[in-house]
Amino acid sequence: MSDLRGMFVDTSICTGCKACQVACKQWNEMAPGVPLPMEDEAAVREHRAFTGNSYDNTSHLSATNWRHVKFIEQIGPDPSTNDRSDPRWLMMSDSCKHCAQAGCLEVCPTGALYRTQFGSVDIHQDVCIGCRYCVGACPFGVIAFNQRTGRVNKCILCQDRLEIGMGTACAKACPTSSLTFGAVDDLKAMANERVKALHARGQTDAYIYGWDLGNSGKITAGPNKGAAVQDVEVVGGLNVFYLLLDKPEVYGLPAHAALPQRNFVPSAGVALISAAVLGVTGLAAFRRNRMAENAGTAAD
């Protein structure tokens, strides 16, 4: 069995309780006894830290929010009308995906980001120089620059807990087992069985985002009702992957995630060809000018 460890996130049983967010902040301390803070502590204490976006007042992943529970409200079959006959809420606990092909690793110039023995992506804080190349290289918008420390932060899959045989703090705190920690191979088998069980009872919108396990179906509710969905593998596979009930874009996930640095080689090739063409054109123009000058001198 592979030594890879990760998490299976089953959004179909997420209740949005945010216990995972709280557990993440409590376990991952900025300093001994000091849990990860809110982005704006003053706003939280003064009861004005509200986004107005349903019950989601975290809004996004950040340098201090390594886990974020998304609330997606789908009111009625057509959101452009007042028809509220078919409402549903979709919820998803989001974090770093610990990609098999991690763009952040590829661009880090100092080796601050590294692959652990469990296949997750961790950060050597004392090696990070805050260049932020990794921020732009992540197709999921996971990594964020920490203004307080001058370095970057993200979920590190509780590396300190894994090293002593414990699972992740968020999965431990989840009351519905929406988050399951374990060996990636075992989690993929569990996810496949879960999708098939949901399909068997008519919930054909369930599919896996992160690995292609061969499942496909149709969305059963919401504005995208009737649209086809199927398992999708992104950036070589995700060690933290998801069971979704609607299109990836609905959850703020790219349907076809790509690493921006993959465009470098083609772009470099085009640049070299363009430079060569310009060089040849310039040389030809230079020779024409010299020939014209020589012809004028001979005529004189």
C-alpha positions in Angstrom: 0.0 0.0 0.0 1.2 3.5 -0.8 2.5 5.7 2.1 0.5 8.7 0.7 -1.9 10.2 3.2 -4.7 12.6 2.5 -8.3 13.3 3.0 -11.6 12.5 1.4 -14.1 15.4 1.7 -17.7 14.2 1.2 -19.7 17.4 0.7 -23.0 15.5 0.7 -22.9 15.1 4.5 -21.3 18.4 5.4 -23.5 20.4 7.7 -21.5 23.6 7.7 -20.9 23.5 11.4 -17.3 24.8 11.0 -15.9 22.6 13.7 -13.1 21.8 11.2 -12.2 25.5 10.9 -12.1 25.9 14.7 -10.0 22.8 15.2 -7.6 24.0 12.5 -7.1 27.3 14.2 -6.7 25.8 17.7 -4.1 23.2 16.6 -2.0 25.4 14.3 -0.5 28.1 16.5 1.2 31.2 15.5 3.1 31.1 18.7 2.9 28.7 21.8 -0.6 29.1 23.2 -1.6 31.5 20.4 -4.0 29.9 17.8 -4.3 31.1 14.3 -6.0 34.5 14.5 -8.9 35.8 12.5 -7.8 38.1 9.6 -9.4 41.1 11.4 -9.6 40.4 15.1 -11.0 43.9 15.9 -13.9 43.4 13.4 -14.7 40.0 14.9 -14.8 41.4 18.4 -16.9 44.4 17.3 -19.4 42.1 15.5 -18.9 43.7 12.1 -16.9 40.9 10.4 -19.8 40.0 8.1 -19.6 39.4 4.4 -23.3 39.2 3.7 -22.7 36.0 1.8 -25.0 33.6 3.6 -23.4 32.3 6.7 -19.9 32.4 5.3 -18.0 35.1 7.1 -14.6 33.7 6.4 -15.0 34.3 2.7 -11.8 32.6 1.5 -8.6 30.8 2.4 -5.8 33.0 3.7 -2.6 33.1 5.6 -4.6 32.7 8.8 -7.6 30.7 7.4 -6.0 27.4 6.3 -9.5 25.8 6.2 -12.7 27.4 5.0 -16.2 26.1 5.0 -18.1 27.3 1.9 -21.8 27.9 1.9 -23.4 27.9 -1.5 -27.1 28.8 -1.7 -29.1 27.7 -4.7 -32.6 29.3 -4.5 -35.0 27.9 -7.0 -34.4 26.3 -10.4 -33.7 29.7 -11.9 -31.7 32.2 -9.8 -32.8 35.1 -12.0 -36.4 34.8 -10.9 -38.3 34.8 -7.6 -39.1 31.1 -7.9 -38.0 29.5 -4.6 -39.7 26.1 -5.2 -36.5 24.1 -5.4 -33.9 25.5 -3.0 -30.8 23.7 -1.7 -27.6 24.5 0.1 -24.2 23.1 -0.8 -21.4 23.2 1.7 -17.8 22.3 1.4 -14.8 22.3 3.7 -11.9 23.6 1.6 -8.2 23.6 2.1 -4.9 22.9 0.3 -5.3 19.9 -2.0 -1.7 18.7 -1.6 -1.6 18.1 -5.4 0.4 15.2 -6.9 1.8 17.8 -9.4 2.2 20.8 -7.0 2.8 24.0 -8.9 4.1 25.7 -5.7 6.9 23.2 -5.4 8.0 23.7 -9.0 8.4 27.4 -8.7 9.8 27.8 -5.2 13.4 29.1 -5.6 14.7 28.2 -2.1 13.1 24.8 -1.5 11.0 26.2 1.3 8.1 24.2 0.0 8.8 20.5 0.1 7.1 17.1 -0.3 6.9 15.2 3.0 7.1 11.5 3.5 3.3 11.4 3.5 3.0 13.0 0.1 1.7 16.3 1.5 3.3 19.7 0.8 4.8 21.5 3.8 6.7 24.8 4.2 10.0 25.4 5.9 9.2 28.8 7.4 12.8 29.5 8.1 13.7 29.0 4.4 10.8 31.0 2.9 11.9 34.4 1.6 8.4 35.7 0.9 8.9 35.9 -2.9 5.3 34.8 -3.5 6.0 32.8 -6.7 4.0 30.0 -5.2 1.0 32.2 -4.7 0.7 32.7 -8.4 1.5 29.1 -9.3 -1.3 27.6 -7.3 -4.4 27.0 -9.5 -6.6 26.8 -6.5 -5.7 30.1 -4.7 -4.7 28.2 -1.6 -1.3 29.8 -0.6 -1.4 33.3 0.9 1.3 35.8 1.9 1.4 36.6 5.7 1.9 40.3 6.2 2.9 39.7 9.8 5.7 37.2 9.2 6.7 38.1 5.6 6.3 34.5 4.6 3.6 32.3 3.1 1.1 30.0 4.8 -1.4 27.3 4.0 -2.7 23.9 5.3 0.2 21.5 5.9 -2.0 18.5 6.6 -1.1 18.7 10.2 2.4 17.3 9.6 3.3 17.4 13.2 0.4 15.2 14.1 1.1 12.8 11.3 4.6 12.3 12.5 3.4 10.9 15.8 0.7 8.7 14.2 -2.3 11.0 14.6 -4.7 12.2 11.9 -5.6 15.7 11.0 -7.2 18.0 13.5 -10.1 18.9 11.2 -11.0 15.3 10.4 -10.9 14.5 14.1 -13.3 17.3 14.9 -15.8 16.6 12.1 -19.1 15.3 13.6 -20.5 13.8 10.4 -17.3 12.2 8.9 -17.5 14.6 6.0 -13.8 14.8 6.4 -12.0 11.4 6.5 -8.2 11.1 6.9 -6.3 8.1 5.8 -4.2 6.4 3.1 -5.0 7.9 -0.3 -5.6 4.5 -1.9 -8.1 3.5 0.8 -9.8 6.9 0.5 -10.3 6.5 -3.2 -11.9 3.1 -2.7 -14.2 4.6 0.0 -15.1 7.5 -2.3 -15.9 5.2 -5.2 -18.2 3.2 -3.0 -19.9 6.3 -1.7 -20.6 7.6 -5.2 -22.1 4.3 -6.2 -24.3 4.2 -3.1 -25.6 7.7 -3.8 -26.3 6.8 -7.4 -28.2 3.7 -6.3 -30.7 5.8 -4.3 -31.2 8.3 -7.1 -28.7 11.0 -6.2 -26.9 10.8 -9.5 -25.2 14.2 -9.2 -22.4 12.7 -7.0 -19.0 12.5 -8.5 -15.3 12.8 -7.5 -13.2 15.9 -8.1 -9.5 15.1 -7.9 -9.4 11.6 -9.3 -11.0 9.8 -12.2 -12.6 6.7 -10.7 -14.9 6.2 -13.7 -18.1 7.6 -12.3 -20.6 9.8 -14.2 -24.1 11.1 -13.7 -26.5 14.0 -13.9 -27.2 16.9 -11.5 -30.6 16.4 -9.8 -31.4 19.9 -8.4 -30.5 23.6 -8.7 -29.9 25.8 -11.7 -27.7 23.2 -13.4 -30.3 20.4 -13.0 -29.9 17.8 -15.8 -26.3 18.7 -16.7 -23.9 15.8 -17.0 -21.1 15.4 -14.5 -18.2 12.9 -14.3 -15.2 12.2 -12.2 -12.3 14.5 -13.0 -8.6 14.2 -12.3 -6.8 17.5 -11.9 -3.0 18.2 -11.8 -2.1 14.6 -11.6 -4.5 13.9 -8.8 -5.3 15.5 -5.4 -4.3 13.9 -2.1 -7.2 15.9 -0.6 -10.1 15.3 -2.9 -13.9 15.9 -3.0 -17.2 14.3 -3.6 -19.3 17.1 -5.2 -23.0 17.5 -6.1 -22.7 20.2 -8.8 -20.2 21.5 -11.3 -16.8 22.4 -9.9 -17.3 26.1 -10.7 -20.3 26.2 -8.3 -17.9 25.4 -5.5 -15.2 27.9 -6.7 -13.0 25.1 -8.1 -11.5 25.2 -11.6 -13.1 22.6 -13.9 -9.8 22.0 -15.6 -7.0 23.1 -13.2 -3.7 23.8 -14.9 -0.3 24.9 -13.7 0.6 28.4 -15.1 4.3 27.4 -15.5 3.2 24.7 -18.0 2.8 27.6 -20.4 6.4 28.7 -20.0 8.0 26.3 -22.5 5.5 27.0 -25.3 5.7 30.7 -24.6 9.5 30.6 -24.6 9.5 28.7 -27.9 7.2 31.3 -29.5 9.5 34.1 -28.1 12.6 32.5 -29.5 11.0 32.0 -32.9 9.8 35.6 -32.9 13.3 36.8 -32.0 14.8 34.8 -34.8 12.3 36.1 -37.3 12.9 39.7 -36.2 16.7 39.1 -36.3 16.5 37.8 -39.9 14.2 40.6 -40.9 16.6 43.2 -39.3 19.6 41.7 -41.0 17.9 41.7 -44.4 16.9 45.4 -43.9 20.5 46.2 -42.9 21.9 44.6 -46.0 19.4 46.4 -48.2 20.4 49.7 -46.7 24.1 49.0 -47.1 23.6 47.9 -50.8 21.7 51.1 -51.4 24.4 53.2 -49.9 27.1 51.5 -51.9 25.1 51.9 -55.1 24.8 55.6 -54.4 28.5 56.0 -53.7 29.4 54.2 -57.0 27.1 56.5 -58.9 28.8 59.6 -57.5 
